[in-house]
Amino acid sequence: MAKGKDVRVMVILECTGCVRNRVNKESTGISRYITQKNRHNTPSRLELRKFCPFCYKHMIHGEIKK
């Protein structure tokens, strides 16, 4: 049997607050997390609330393209 595309794919989540505000003056970068998602269960872009060490609070992290 031939294998199709993998059901589980690696995705990168990026802080929407850092990107929108072009990063605070004292911060050094943009918060990113790497995780997996099931392509069949969540075909749309993934958004999770994660802690951003550059904003110093929980922010929405959205899926970006690789």
All heavy atoms as TSV, in Angstrom:
chain	resi	resn	atom	element	x	y	z
A	1	MET	N	N	0.829	-1.190	0.000
A	1	MET	CA	C	0.000	0.000	0.000
A	1	MET	C	C	0.872	1.252	0.000
A	1	MET	O	O	1.853	1.327	0.724
A	1	MET	CB	C	-0.870	0.038	1.247
A	1	MET	CG	C	-1.972	-0.977	1.282
A	1	MET	SD	S	-2.927	-0.727	2.750
A	1	MET	CE	C	-4.378	-0.042	2.045
A	2	ALA	N	N	0.489	2.177	-0.793
A	2	ALA	CA	C	1.223	3.442	-0.854
A	2	ALA	C	C	0.753	4.357	0.268
A	2	ALA	O	O	-0.434	4.427	0.582
A	2	ALA	CB	C	0.987	4.103	-2.192
A	3	LYS	N	N	1.702	5.042	0.853
A	3	LYS	CA	C	1.365	5.988	1.912
A	3	LYS	C	C	1.041	7.340	1.297
A	3	LYS	O	O	1.715	7.789	0.366
A	3	LYS	CB	C	2.530	6.157	2.871
A	3	LYS	CG	C	2.594	5.123	3.946
A	3	LYS	CD	C	3.600	5.560	4.977
A	3	LYS	CE	C	3.417	4.765	6.236
A	3	LYS	NZ	N	4.344	5.208	7.281
A	4	GLY	N	N	0.019	7.980	1.840
A	4	GLY	CA	C	-0.341	9.316	1.377
A	4	GLY	C	C	0.385	10.363	2.194
A	4	GLY	O	O	1.420	10.095	2.806
A	5	LYS	N	N	-0.157	11.551	2.226
A	5	LYS	CA	C	0.429	12.606	3.049
A	5	LYS	C	C	0.250	12.250	4.517
A	5	LYS	O	O	-0.723	11.618	4.905
A	5	LYS	CB	C	-0.251	13.940	2.764
A	5	LYS	CG	C	0.098	14.515	1.425
A	5	LYS	CD	C	-0.452	15.917	1.308
A	5	LYS	CE	C	-0.007	16.567	0.038
A	5	LYS	NZ	N	-0.485	17.933	-0.075
A	6	ASP	N	N	1.187	12.685	5.333
A	6	ASP	CA	C	1.083	12.433	6.768
A	6	ASP	C	C	-0.109	13.175	7.338
A	6	ASP	O	O	-0.394	14.311	6.960
A	6	ASP	CB	C	2.346	12.892	7.489
A	6	ASP	CG	C	3.537	12.023	7.144
A	6	ASP	OD1	O	3.325	10.845	6.819
A	6	ASP	OD2	O	4.665	12.529	7.221
A	7	VAL	N	N	-0.805	12.519	8.262
A	7	VAL	CA	C	-1.955	13.151	8.896
A	7	VAL	C	C	-1.482	14.183	9.916
A	7	VAL	O	O	-2.011	15.287	9.990
A	7	VAL	CB	C	-2.848	12.088	9.566
A	7	VAL	CG1	C	-3.983	12.747	10.314
A	7	VAL	CG2	C	-3.394	11.140	8.532
A	8	ARG	N	N	-0.454	13.841	10.682
A	8	ARG	CA	C	0.095	14.776	11.670
A	8	ARG	C	C	1.211	15.582	11.036
A	8	ARG	O	O	2.142	15.035	10.464
A	8	ARG	CB	C	0.637	14.026	12.871
A	8	ARG	CG	C	-0.444	13.485	13.741
A	8	ARG	CD	C	0.007	13.467	15.187
A	8	ARG	NE	N	-1.132	13.430	16.087
A	8	ARG	CZ	C	-1.707	14.504	16.583
A	8	ARG	NH1	N	-1.275	15.689	16.287
A	8	ARG	NH2	N	-2.735	14.397	17.389
A	9	VAL	N	N	1.113	16.897	11.137
A	9	VAL	CA	C	2.123	17.786	10.563
A	9	VAL	C	C	2.665	18.718	11.649
A	9	VAL	O	O	1.967	19.065	12.607
A	9	VAL	CB	C	1.558	18.627	9.400
A	9	VAL	CG1	C	1.229	17.750	8.221
A	9	VAL	CG2	C	0.351	19.413	9.831
A	10	MET	N	N	3.931	19.120	11.490
A	10	MET	CA	C	4.551	20.073	12.402
A	10	MET	C	C	4.110	21.482	12.011
A	10	MET	O	O	4.107	21.820	10.819
A	10	MET	CB	C	6.069	19.983	12.313
A	10	MET	CG	C	6.627	18.640	12.709
A	10	MET	SD	S	6.518	18.340	14.457
A	10	MET	CE	C	7.855	19.323	15.042
A	11	VAL	N	N	3.729	22.294	12.991
A	11	VAL	CA	C	3.337	23.679	12.738
A	11	VAL	C	C	4.110	24.596	13.680
A	11	VAL	O	O	4.531	24.184	14.755
A	11	VAL	CB	C	1.821	23.901	12.912
A	11	VAL	CG1	C	1.040	23.139	11.879
A	11	VAL	CG2	C	1.366	23.528	14.295
A	12	ILE	N	N	4.295	25.829	13.256
A	12	ILE	CA	C	4.967	26.837	14.069
A	12	ILE	C	C	3.930	27.863	14.493
A	12	ILE	O	O	3.196	28.403	13.666
A	12	ILE	CB	C	6.097	27.518	13.279
A	12	ILE	CG1	C	7.128	26.474	12.847
A	12	ILE	CG2	C	6.752	28.603	14.108
A	12	ILE	CD1	C	8.175	27.010	11.907
A	13	LEU	N	N	3.857	28.127	15.797
A	13	LEU	CA	C	2.945	29.130	16.340
A	13	LEU	C	C	3.748	30.375	16.700
A	13	LEU	O	O	4.760	30.285	17.386
A	13	LEU	CB	C	2.233	28.589	17.582
A	13	LEU	CG	C	1.444	27.295	17.402
A	13	LEU	CD1	C	0.899	26.836	18.745
A	13	LEU	CD2	C	0.332	27.475	16.412
A	14	GLU	N	N	3.286	31.532	16.246
A	14	GLU	CA	C	3.987	32.788	16.482
A	14	GLU	C	C	3.084	33.754	17.228
A	14	GLU	O	O	1.887	33.840	16.938
A	14	GLU	CB	C	4.396	33.375	15.136
A	14	GLU	CG	C	5.286	34.582	15.237
A	14	GLU	CD	C	5.724	35.056	13.873
A	14	GLU	OE1	O	4.884	35.645	13.163
A	14	GLU	OE2	O	6.884	34.814	13.520
A	15	CYS	N	N	3.649	34.494	18.165
A	15	CYS	CA	C	2.886	35.453	18.966
A	15	CYS	C	C	2.326	36.561	18.077
A	15	CYS	O	O	3.069	37.212	17.348
A	15	CYS	CB	C	3.764	36.044	20.054
A	15	CYS	SG	S	2.911	37.255	21.075
A	16	THR	N	N	1.013	36.767	18.138
A	16	THR	CA	C	0.389	37.805	17.321
A	16	THR	C	C	0.627	39.193	17.913
A	16	THR	O	O	0.639	40.179	17.182
A	16	THR	CB	C	-1.121	37.559	17.183
A	16	THR	OG1	O	-1.699	37.474	18.478
A	16	THR	CG2	C	-1.380	36.284	16.422
A	17	GLY	N	N	0.816	39.286	19.216
A	17	GLY	CA	C	1.066	40.580	19.856
A	17	GLY	C	C	2.416	41.155	19.486
A	17	GLY	O	O	2.553	42.349	19.213
A	18	CYS	N	N	3.446	40.328	19.462
A	18	CYS	CA	C	4.799	40.786	19.098
A	18	CYS	C	C	4.846	41.214	17.642
A	18	CYS	O	O	5.463	42.214	17.296
A	18	CYS	CB	C	5.816	39.667	19.318
A	18	CYS	SG	S	6.126	39.271	21.034
A	19	VAL	N	N	4.195	40.458	16.765
A	19	VAL	CA	C	4.216	40.765	15.336
A	19	VAL	C	C	3.442	42.043	15.058
A	19	VAL	O	O	3.883	42.902	14.296
A	19	VAL	CB	C	3.619	39.590	14.523
A	19	VAL	CG1	C	3.508	39.947	13.062
A	19	VAL	CG2	C	4.457	38.355	14.703
A	20	ARG	N	N	2.281	42.205	15.702
A	20	ARG	CA	C	1.440	43.374	15.463
A	20	ARG	C	C	2.109	44.646	15.977
A	20	ARG	O	O	2.051	45.690	15.341
A	20	ARG	CB	C	0.089	43.183	16.149
A	20	ARG	CG	C	-0.920	44.230	15.745
A	20	ARG	CD	C	-2.300	43.956	16.303
A	20	ARG	NE	N	-2.776	42.654	15.911
A	20	ARG	CZ	C	-3.286	41.750	16.747
A	20	ARG	NH1	N	-3.405	42.024	18.024
A	20	ARG	NH2	N	-3.705	40.587	16.318
A	21	ASN	N	N	2.773	44.568	17.134
A	21	ASN	CA	C	3.387	45.760	17.732
A	21	ASN	C	C	4.833	45.957	17.299
A	21	ASN	O	O	5.524	46.806	17.828
A	21	ASN	CB	C	3.329	45.672	19.264
A	21	ASN	CG	C	1.902	45.675	19.753
A	21	ASN	OD1	O	1.018	46.185	19.090
A	21	ASN	ND2	N	1.674	45.094	20.909
A	22	ARG	N	N	5.294	45.149	16.357
A	22	ARG	CA	C	6.679	45.223	15.865
A	22	ARG	C	C	7.676	45.072	17.013
A	22	ARG	O	O	8.696	45.730	17.046
A	22	ARG	CB	C	6.939	46.529	15.132
A	22	ARG	CG	C	6.147	46.666	13.889
A	22	ARG	CD	C	6.677	45.742	12.833
A	22	ARG	NE	N	5.940	45.952	11.608
A	22	ARG	CZ	C	5.746	45.031	10.715
A	22	ARG	NH1	N	6.234	43.837	10.896
A	22	ARG	NH2	N	5.071	45.285	9.635
A	23	VAL	N	N	7.331	44.276	17.990
A	23	VAL	CA	C	8.176	43.930	19.133
A	23	VAL	C	C	8.473	45.160	19.993
A	23	VAL	O	O	8.797	46.224	19.488
A	23	VAL	CB	C	9.495	43.269	18.678
A	23	VAL	CG1	C	10.287	42.784	19.860
A	23	VAL	CG2	C	9.203	42.100	17.762
A	24	ASN	N	N	8.341	44.961	21.308
A	24	ASN	CA	C	8.606	46.059	22.243
A	24	ASN	C	C	10.049	46.544	22.103
A	24	ASN	O	O	10.922	45.826	21.646
A	24	ASN	CB	C	8.375	45.578	23.681
A	24	ASN	CG	C	6.954	45.107	23.879
A	24	ASN	OD1	O	6.062	45.495	23.140
A	24	ASN	ND2	N	6.741	44.262	24.867
A	25	LYS	N	N	10.314	47.755	22.532
A	25	LYS	CA	C	11.647	48.337	22.382
A	25	LYS	C	C	12.698	47.533	23.147
A	25	LYS	O	O	13.807	47.353	22.684
A	25	LYS	CB	C	11.646	49.777	22.904
A	25	LYS	CG	C	10.602	50.656	22.249
A	25	LYS	CD	C	10.886	50.889	20.786
A	25	LYS	CE	C	9.899	51.851	20.201
A	25	LYS	NZ	N	9.116	51.347	19.140
A	26	GLU	N	N	12.346	47.037	24.357
A	26	GLU	CA	C	13.329	46.335	25.175
A	26	GLU	C	C	13.401	44.839	24.879
A	26	GLU	O	O	14.309	44.167	25.335
A	26	GLU	CB	C	13.034	46.545	26.669
A	26	GLU	CG	C	11.687	46.010	27.138
A	26	GLU	CD	C	10.554	47.003	26.965
A	26	GLU	OE1	O	10.812	48.156	26.595
A	26	GLU	OE2	O	9.413	46.612	27.200
A	27	SER	N	N	12.480	44.292	24.105
A	27	SER	CA	C	12.507	42.854	23.819
A	27	SER	C	C	13.498	42.538	22.706
A	27	SER	O	O	13.870	43.396	21.918
A	27	SER	CB	C	11.116	42.345	23.444
A	27	SER	OG	O	10.747	42.858	22.211
A	28	THR	N	N	13.888	41.259	22.636
A	28	THR	CA	C	14.939	40.864	21.697
A	28	THR	C	C	14.433	40.041	20.533
A	28	THR	O	O	15.215	39.688	19.658
A	28	THR	CB	C	16.018	40.056	22.422
A	28	THR	OG1	O	15.400	38.908	23.017
A	28	THR	CG2	C	16.707	40.880	23.474
A	29	GLY	N	N	13.138	39.676	20.496
A	29	GLY	CA	C	12.672	38.855	19.395
A	29	GLY	C	C	11.188	38.597	19.428
A	29	GLY	O	O	10.433	39.312	20.083
A	30	ILE	N	N	10.767	37.541	18.719
A	30	ILE	CA	C	9.371	37.149	18.626
A	30	ILE	C	C	9.230	35.742	19.179
A	30	ILE	O	O	10.018	34.864	18.844
A	30	ILE	CB	C	8.883	37.210	17.165
A	30	ILE	CG1	C	8.948	38.645	16.660
A	30	ILE	CG2	C	7.480	36.670	17.028
A	30	ILE	CD1	C	8.666	38.796	15.191
A	31	SER	N	N	8.213	35.529	20.012
A	31	SER	CA	C	7.988	34.222	20.620
A	31	SER	C	C	7.416	33.249	19.602
A	31	SER	O	O	6.447	33.558	18.905
A	31	SER	CB	C	7.016	34.361	21.794
A	31	SER	OG	O	6.665	33.104	22.289
A	32	ARG	N	N	8.024	32.054	19.513
A	32	ARG	CA	C	7.537	31.007	18.610
A	32	ARG	C	C	7.544	29.670	19.318
A	32	ARG	O	O	8.449	29.376	20.096
A	32	ARG	CB	C	8.418	30.911	17.361
A	32	ARG	CG	C	8.249	32.083	16.442
A	32	ARG	CD	C	8.959	31.873	15.140
A	32	ARG	NE	N	8.653	32.974	14.231
A	32	ARG	CZ	C	9.376	33.278	13.191
A	32	ARG	NH1	N	10.450	32.582	12.904
A	32	ARG	NH2	N	9.037	34.279	12.412
A	33	TYR	N	N	6.519	28.872	19.060
A	33	TYR	CA	C	6.409	27.521	19.585
A	33	TYR	C	C	6.276	26.553	18.418
A	33	TYR	O	O	5.696	26.904	17.387
A	33	TYR	CB	C	5.161	27.373	20.470
A	33	TYR	CG	C	5.276	28.011	21.827
A	33	TYR	CD1	C	4.824	29.305	22.047
A	33	TYR	CD2	C	5.808	27.313	22.900
A	33	TYR	CE1	C	4.912	29.897	23.288
A	33	TYR	CE2	C	5.897	27.891	24.161
A	33	TYR	CZ	C	5.450	29.178	24.341
A	33	TYR	OH	O	5.539	29.750	25.575
A	34	ILE	N	N	6.793	25.333	18.579
A	34	ILE	CA	C	6.635	24.285	17.571
A	34	ILE	C	C	5.762	23.198	18.163
A	34	ILE	O	O	5.992	22.754	19.286
A	34	ILE	CB	C	7.994	23.698	17.157
A	34	ILE	CG1	C	8.864	24.775	16.531
A	34	ILE	CG2	C	7.804	22.551	16.177
A	34	ILE	CD1	C	10.275	24.325	16.242
A	35	THR	N	N	4.739	22.771	17.427
A	35	THR	CA	C	3.820	21.738	17.887
A	35	THR	C	C	3.326	20.936	16.685
A	35	THR	O	O	3.717	21.193	15.559
A	35	THR	CB	C	2.646	22.358	18.674
A	35	THR	OG1	O	1.876	21.319	19.255
A	35	THR	CG2	C	1.777	23.213	17.790
A	36	GLN	N	N	2.461	19.955	16.951
A	36	GLN	CA	C	1.882	19.144	15.887
A	36	GLN	C	C	0.380	19.332	15.871
A	36	GLN	O	O	-0.220	19.651	16.889
A	36	GLN	CB	C	2.163	17.661	16.116
A	36	GLN	CG	C	3.595	17.278	15.988
A	36	GLN	CD	C	3.775	15.784	16.188
A	36	GLN	OE1	O	2.903	15.094	16.713
A	36	GLN	NE2	N	4.919	15.289	15.766
A	37	LYS	N	N	-0.206	19.134	14.678
A	37	LYS	CA	C	-1.661	19.153	14.584
A	37	LYS	C	C	-2.100	18.053	13.639
A	37	LYS	O	O	-1.355	17.644	12.750
A	37	LYS	CB	C	-2.184	20.511	14.133
A	37	LYS	CG	C	-2.098	20.783	12.655
A	37	LYS	CD	C	-2.866	22.037	12.303
A	37	LYS	CE	C	-2.933	22.205	10.808
A	37	LYS	NZ	N	-3.712	23.353	10.406
A	38	ASN	N	N	-3.334	17.596	13.841
A	38	ASN	CA	C	-3.919	16.583	12.978
A	38	ASN	C	C	-4.630	17.297	11.836
A	38	ASN	O	O	-5.536	18.087	12.063
A	38	ASN	CB	C	-4.896	15.720	13.781
A	38	ASN	CG	C	-5.382	14.530	13.016
A	38	ASN	OD1	O	-5.612	14.604	11.821
A	38	ASN	ND2	N	-5.547	13.419	13.709
A	39	ARG	N	N	-4.205	17.018	10.621
A	39	ARG	CA	C	-4.734	17.724	9.457
A	39	ARG	C	C	-6.223	17.439	9.229
A	39	ARG	O	O	-6.947	18.296	8.741
A	39	ARG	CB	C	-3.947	17.311	8.225
A	39	ARG	CG	C	-3.930	18.327	7.153
A	39	ARG	CD	C	-3.195	17.864	5.945
A	39	ARG	NE	N	-1.857	17.396	6.267
A	39	ARG	CZ	C	-0.838	17.451	5.438
A	39	ARG	NH1	N	-0.995	17.955	4.249
A	39	ARG	NH2	N	0.347	17.009	5.782
A	40	HIS	N	N	-6.681	16.237	9.584
A	40	HIS	CA	C	-8.092	15.889	9.369
A	40	HIS	C	C	-9.013	16.556	10.390
A	40	HIS	O	O	-10.106	16.992	10.056
A	40	HIS	CB	C	-8.289	14.373	9.410
A	40	HIS	CG	C	-7.612	13.658	8.281
A	40	HIS	ND1	N	-7.857	13.930	6.957
A	40	HIS	CD2	C	-6.674	12.678	8.295
A	40	HIS	CE1	C	-7.114	13.157	6.201
A	40	HIS	NE2	N	-6.361	12.384	6.985
A	41	ASN	N	N	-8.569	16.653	11.646
A	41	ASN	CA	C	-9.408	17.236	12.699
A	41	ASN	C	C	-9.414	18.765	12.663
A	41	ASN	O	O	-10.424	19.387	12.993
A	41	ASN	CB	C	-8.933	16.772	14.068
A	41	ASN	CG	C	-9.162	15.299	14.262
A	41	ASN	OD1	O	-9.940	14.674	13.556
A	41	ASN	ND2	N	-8.463	14.717	15.231
A	42	THR	N	N	-8.290	19.373	12.324
A	42	THR	CA	C	-8.193	20.837	12.291
A	42	THR	C	C	-7.627	21.301	10.955
A	42	THR	O	O	-6.436	21.598	10.851
A	42	THR	CB	C	-7.299	21.367	13.431
A	42	THR	OG1	O	-6.051	20.676	13.356
A	42	THR	CG2	C	-7.931	21.184	14.774
A	43	PRO	N	N	-8.450	21.366	9.913
A	43	PRO	CA	C	-7.950	21.805	8.607
A	43	PRO	C	C	-7.641	23.304	8.560
A	43	PRO	O	O	-6.822	23.745	7.769
A	43	PRO	CB	C	-9.081	21.448	7.647
A	43	PRO	CG	C	-10.297	21.398	8.491
A	43	PRO	CD	C	-9.850	20.972	9.855
A	44	SER	N	N	-8.264	24.091	9.425
A	44	SER	CA	C	-8.015	25.536	9.433
A	44	SER	C	C	-6.750	25.835	10.255
A	44	SER	O	O	-6.162	24.961	10.876
A	44	SER	CB	C	-9.210	26.276	10.031
A	44	SER	OG	O	-9.420	25.833	11.351
A	45	ARG	N	N	-6.354	27.109	10.252
A	45	ARG	CA	C	-5.157	27.507	10.991
A	45	ARG	C	C	-5.393	27.395	12.501
A	45	ARG	O	O	-6.449	27.759	13.010
A	45	ARG	CB	C	-4.762	28.935	10.644
A	45	ARG	CG	C	-4.239	29.057	9.242
A	45	ARG	CD	C	-3.527	30.378	9.064
A	45	ARG	NE	N	-2.990	30.477	7.732
A	45	ARG	CZ	C	-1.734	30.167	7.423
A	45	ARG	NH1	N	-0.918	29.746	8.348
A	45	ARG	NH2	N	-1.312	30.283	6.195
A	46	LEU	N	N	-4.371	26.941	13.199
A	46	LEU	CA	C	-4.437	26.702	14.631
A	46	LEU	C	C	-4.088	27.983	15.389
A	46	LEU	O	O	-3.160	28.696	15.012
A	46	LEU	CB	C	-3.444	25.594	14.988
A	46	LEU	CG	C	-3.474	25.021	16.387
A	46	LEU	CD1	C	-4.818	24.349	16.653
A	46	LEU	CD2	C	-2.365	24.011	16.550
A	47	GLU	N	N	-4.847	28.290	16.452
A	47	GLU	CA	C	-4.555	29.424	17.332
A	47	GLU	C	C	-4.680	28.953	18.769
A	47	GLU	O	O	-5.711	28.403	19.161
A	47	GLU	CB	C	-5.513	30.581	17.087
A	47	GLU	CG	C	-5.234	31.356	15.827
A	47	GLU	CD	C	-6.033	32.643	15.750
A	47	GLU	OE1	O	-7.031	32.774	16.505
A	47	GLU	OE2	O	-5.682	33.504	14.938
A	48	LEU	N	N	-3.630	29.157	19.565
A	48	LEU	CA	C	-3.613	28.754	20.967
A	48	LEU	C	C	-3.130	29.909	21.824
A	48	LEU	O	O	-2.326	30.730	21.376
A	48	LEU	CB	C	-2.675	27.555	21.178
A	48	LEU	CG	C	-3.035	26.258	20.489
A	48	LEU	CD1	C	-1.914	25.246	20.689
A	48	LEU	CD2	C	-4.328	25.711	21.041
A	49	ARG	N	N	-3.610	29.947	23.075
A	49	ARG	CA	C	-3.101	30.929	24.033
A	49	ARG	C	C	-1.895	30.334	24.730
A	49	ARG	O	O	-2.005	29.339	25.415
A	49	ARG	CB	C	-4.174	31.278	25.049
A	49	ARG	CG	C	-5.186	32.248	24.501
A	49	ARG	CD	C	-6.052	32.775	25.587
A	49	ARG	NE	N	-5.204	33.291	26.648
A	49	ARG	CZ	C	-5.505	34.312	27.439
A	49	ARG	NH1	N	-6.648	34.899	27.299
A	49	ARG	NH2	N	-4.689	34.722	28.366
A	50	LYS	N	N	-0.736	30.950	24.518
A	50	LYS	CA	C	0.511	30.480	25.117
A	50	LYS	C	C	1.201	31.674	25.766
A	50	LYS	O	O	0.906	32.821	25.453
A	50	LYS	CB	C	1.442	29.886	24.052
A	50	LYS	CG	C	0.842	28.826	23.165
A	50	LYS	CD	C	0.777	27.492	23.809
A	50	LYS	CE	C	2.099	26.780	23.702
A	50	LYS	NZ	N	2.092	25.508	24.388
A	51	PHE	N	N	2.160	31.393	26.655
A	51	PHE	CA	C	2.900	32.459	27.317
A	51	PHE	C	C	3.973	33.017	26.390
A	51	PHE	O	O	4.748	32.271	25.793
A	51	PHE	CB	C	3.551	31.953	28.602
A	51	PHE	CG	C	4.288	33.030	29.338
A	51	PHE	CD1	C	3.605	33.966	30.082
A	51	PHE	CD2	C	5.661	33.113	29.273
A	51	PHE	CE1	C	4.269	34.968	30.755
A	51	PHE	CE2	C	6.353	34.110	29.937
A	51	PHE	CZ	C	5.652	35.033	30.683
A	52	CYS	N	N	4.009	34.329	26.273
A	52	CYS	CA	C	5.027	35.004	25.465
A	52	CYS	C	C	6.046	35.642	26.414
A	52	CYS	O	O	5.700	36.552	27.169
A	52	CYS	CB	C	4.387	36.076	24.580
A	52	CYS	SG	S	5.609	36.994	23.634
A	53	PRO	N	N	7.293	35.168	26.397
A	53	PRO	CA	C	8.297	35.742	27.299
A	53	PRO	C	C	8.707	37.165	26.932
A	53	PRO	O	O	9.293	37.866	27.752
A	53	PRO	CB	C	9.488	34.782	27.157
A	53	PRO	CG	C	9.281	34.086	25.878
A	53	PRO	CD	C	7.810	34.057	25.625
A	54	PHE	N	N	8.392	37.623	25.721
A	54	PHE	CA	C	8.747	38.978	25.312
A	54	PHE	C	C	7.659	39.985	25.686
A	54	PHE	O	O	7.949	41.143	25.945
A	54	PHE	CB	C	9.025	39.026	23.808
A	54	PHE	CG	C	10.134	38.082	23.404
A	54	PHE	CD1	C	9.860	36.938	22.687
A	54	PHE	CD2	C	11.443	38.329	23.779
A	54	PHE	CE1	C	10.867	36.057	22.328
A	54	PHE	CE2	C	12.462	37.463	23.427
A	54	PHE	CZ	C	12.178	36.327	22.705
A	55	CYS	N	N	6.386	39.542	25.703
A	55	CYS	CA	C	5.281	40.407	26.135
A	55	CYS	C	C	5.032	40.276	27.632
A	55	CYS	O	O	4.315	41.078	28.216
A	55	CYS	CB	C	3.994	40.026	25.396
A	55	CYS	SG	S	4.051	40.252	23.624
A	56	TYR	N	N	5.594	39.236	28.264
A	56	TYR	CA	C	5.427	38.945	29.687
A	56	TYR	C	C	3.981	38.652	30.077
A	56	TYR	O	O	3.530	39.014	31.152
A	56	TYR	CB	C	5.971	40.076	30.568
A	56	TYR	CG	C	7.430	40.343	30.341
A	56	TYR	CD1	C	7.845	41.511	29.724
A	56	TYR	CD2	C	8.400	39.426	30.729
A	56	TYR	CE1	C	9.181	41.767	29.496
A	56	TYR	CE2	C	9.745	39.666	30.508
A	56	TYR	CZ	C	10.129	40.837	29.895
A	56	TYR	OH	O	11.454	41.074	29.673
A	57	LYS	N	N	3.213	38.001	29.162
A	57	LYS	CA	C	1.842	37.596	29.472
A	57	LYS	C	C	1.379	36.546	28.471
A	57	LYS	O	O	2.054	36.282	27.476
A	57	LYS	CB	C	0.903	38.796	29.468
A	57	LYS	CG	C	0.889	39.597	28.183
A	57	LYS	CD	C	0.013	40.830	28.343
A	57	LYS	CE	C	0.128	41.724	27.126
A	57	LYS	NZ	N	-0.677	42.930	27.265
A	58	HIS	N	N	0.222	35.965	28.727
A	58	HIS	CA	C	-0.363	34.992	27.817
A	58	HIS	C	C	-0.984	35.731	26.631
A	58	HIS	O	O	-1.766	36.651	26.823
A	58	HIS	CB	C	-1.427	34.146	28.528
A	58	HIS	CG	C	-0.838	33.086	29.389
A	58	HIS	ND1	N	-0.414	33.322	30.674
A	58	HIS	CD2	C	-0.592	31.785	29.137
A	58	HIS	CE1	C	0.062	32.206	31.186
A	58	HIS	NE2	N	-0.029	31.251	30.276
A	59	MET	N	N	-0.593	35.309	25.427
A	59	MET	CA	C	-1.077	35.938	24.203
A	59	MET	C	C	-1.535	34.846	23.242
A	59	MET	O	O	-1.214	33.678	23.418
A	59	MET	CB	C	0.037	36.740	23.526
A	59	MET	CG	C	0.606	37.872	24.361
A	59	MET	SD	S	-0.557	39.213	24.584
A	59	MET	CE	C	-0.635	39.887	22.952
A	60	ILE	N	N	-2.272	35.238	22.214
A	60	ILE	CA	C	-2.693	34.289	21.190
A	60	ILE	C	C	-1.532	34.061	20.229
A	60	ILE	O	O	-0.956	35.011	19.713
A	60	ILE	CB	C	-3.919	34.807	20.421
A	60	ILE	CG1	C	-5.106	34.907	21.356
A	60	ILE	CG2	C	-4.239	33.891	19.241
A	60	ILE	CD1	C	-6.342	35.505	20.727
A	61	HIS	N	N	-1.180	32.800	20.049
A	61	HIS	CA	C	-0.145	32.405	19.097
A	61	HIS	C	C	-0.836	31.742	17.909
A	61	HIS	O	O	-1.575	30.779	18.083
A	61	HIS	CB	C	0.848	31.437	19.742
A	61	HIS	CG	C	1.794	32.096	20.682
A	61	HIS	ND1	N	1.393	32.687	21.855
A	61	HIS	CD2	C	3.131	32.259	20.612
A	61	HIS	CE1	C	2.457	33.188	22.462
A	61	HIS	NE2	N	3.532	32.919	21.723
A	62	GLY	N	N	-0.619	32.256	16.725
A	62	GLY	CA	C	-1.257	31.739	15.520
A	62	GLY	C	C	-0.289	30.967	14.648
A	62	GLY	O	O	0.923	31.203	14.672
A	63	GLU	N	N	-0.831	30.051	13.864
A	63	GLU	CA	C	-0.017	29.222	12.965
A	63	GLU	C	C	0.514	30.070	11.813
A	63	GLU	O	O	-0.198	30.893	11.252
A	63	GLU	CB	C	-0.886	28.092	12.429
A	63	GLU	CG	C	-0.186	27.140	11.516
A	63	GLU	CD	C	-1.093	26.049	11.011
A	63	GLU	OE1	O	-2.119	25.751	11.647
A	63	GLU	OE2	O	-0.768	25.482	9.958
A	64	ILE	N	N	1.791	29.873	11.475
A	64	ILE	CA	C	2.403	30.570	10.349
A	64	ILE	C	C	2.900	29.545	9.337
A	64	ILE	O	O	3.026	28.363	9.646
A	64	ILE	CB	C	3.567	31.474	10.788
A	64	ILE	CG1	C	4.674	30.655	11.437
A	64	ILE	CG2	C	3.088	32.570	11.696
A	64	ILE	CD1	C	5.943	31.426	11.663
A	65	LYS	N	N	3.199	30.014	8.122
A	65	LYS	CA	C	3.765	29.129	7.117
A	65	LYS	C	C	5.243	28.928	7.389
A	65	LYS	O	O	5.901	29.793	7.934
A	65	LYS	CB	C	3.588	29.721	5.715
A	65	LYS	CG	C	2.184	29.645	5.224
A	65	LYS	CD	C	2.117	29.974	3.757
A	65	LYS	CE	C	0.735	29.723	3.217
A	65	LYS	NZ	N	0.664	29.925	1.783
A	66	LYS	N	N	5.758	27.786	6.955
A	66	LYS	CA	C	7.177	27.490	7.175
A	66	LYS	C	C	8.034	28.193	6.162
A	66	LYS	O	O	7.705	28.416	5.064
A	66	LYS	CB	C	7.411	25.983	7.075
A	66	LYS	CG	C	6.784	25.255	8.225
A	66	LYS	CD	C	7.056	23.789	8.129
A	66	LYS	CE	C	6.337	23.052	9.240
A	66	LYS	NZ	N	6.486	21.652	9.168
